[in-house]
């Protein structure tokens, strides 16, 4: 199993354990997605139960993609917010993408699938740049006093930044978009946020 895929699933499992209180205090502070899980759960606007459900769905999808024959899923990122799955990244052919979407659609608990996958494969330079952009955006969101940074899930593909999650207000979303748009290297911002209480 590729290291990055193993890490992705492992961090989801750690998140589930941490949010359900099954881990000791020192282990609960394990880093998941660049933020301490316990802290993230507190500032995420979703109820803890919903967060656990979303993490469970994401872990199931990750597992099914890995188990699928001839499915090179190492460049696929799976994010789940309120049962809505967003797929970003790359797969070799349209047929692979269709299969990945089908796997998501047939996973228990999934309400909707947003397919943002691209045909092809990333080059190393783009991966490094996208990772740097994601880190910078997350850092700026966390540092801004008008934004609950841990409510925003950030993915970057070829300079295009996807913002997902549940925000407290439209003003918070606008501020997050502005922060993201003015981050060096960002070519576009895709707003996939929902407002707390609007769904």
Secondary structure, DSSP 8 states (H G I E B T S, - for coil): --HHHHHHHHHHHHHHHHHTT-S-HHHHT-EETTEEHHHHHHH-SS-HHHHHHHHHHHHHHHHHHHHSTT--GGGEEEEEETTEEEEEEEESSHHHHHHHHHHHHTSTT--EEEEEEEES---HHHHHHHHHHHHHHHHHHHH-TTS-GGGEEEEEETTEEEEEEEES-HHHHHHHHHHHHTSTT--EEEEEEEETT--
